[in-house]
Amino acid sequence: MEKEQIVQRVLNELLAQQGNTSSKAGAPGTESFLAPLAKGHEERNAGCALPEFVGNGPYGDSLGLVIPNLDPALHRILGLPERFRSIGVVTARSGAGPEIMAADEAVKSCNAEVVFFEQSNDTKGGGGHGSILMFGAEDVSDTRRAVEVALEALEWSYGGIVSNGTSYVECQYTARASTALEKYMHAELGKAWGLVNGCPAGIGVLMADTALKAADVKLVAYGSSNTGANEADTNEFITMFVGDSAAVLQAVRAGREAGIQLLRTLGDEPVPTGTEYF
């Protein structure tokens, strides 16, 4: 059996153990499927009558919008492709990694592209990122579909964040990166990609070293508090790597375990934010 098939089987078994196989939540590298939004979001959604409003995500104070015909001046100053008059927006107070992971899954499901992605020093006063990203599509139905899929995919992408309220680690993995990760996160299209990140930043350094020693992967980018791939002056150390899917998964898991052990020394037992997917 090829390594890719083994990884696929392991991921499916893990999801089945967590009771997710009967839901609509998905994991990167498996078939794309949706997850129900967290409780209470239906009520909040009902409180906004703006036609552009699509909904809220379950974590990160995330919300989604669709603008069917963006104002030409705004379109021009943002530098968006001319053919994309319709844009979708997903924005959040925290969790840039989960947001771009969710967007990467979204572009696999429809004829839309991520055309804008920026990260800010936010996390509502915490150590990490907030974010804004935009989808572009020629058909407004594709734009809306991309936003809907991204919002619902946040249920599992936020499962990559483990926190105890004092510090956190973030690990992300996909066996098959799409165009969003290729464009903004140094991934190779159609190939396995992984990310490990720790806050405070020193945790991320050990996570990176552990991950790179655990498997034969290629380091493609890093970001410390104000250098490298991190331009938001956050208290994190982030590394991204590519390689064989089994090797990338092994590296991510090794880095995650090292980070969680350090989190335990700083507070309570760490817990995942969303539904863990690896």
Secondary structure, 3 states (H helix, E strand, C coil): CCHHHHHHHHHHHHHHHCCCCCCCCCCCCCCCCCCCCCCCHHHHHCCCCCCCEEEECCCCCCEEEEECCCCHHHHHHHCCCCCCCEEEEEEECCCHHHHHHHHHHHCCCCCCEEEEEEEEECHHHCCCEEEEEEEEECCHHHHHHHHHHHHHHHHHHHHHEEECCCCEEEEEEECCCCHHHHHHCCCCCCCEEEEEEEECHHHHHHHHHHHHHHCCCEEEEEECCCCECCCCCCCCEEEEEEECHHHHHHHHHHHHHHHHHHHHCCCCCCEECCCCCC
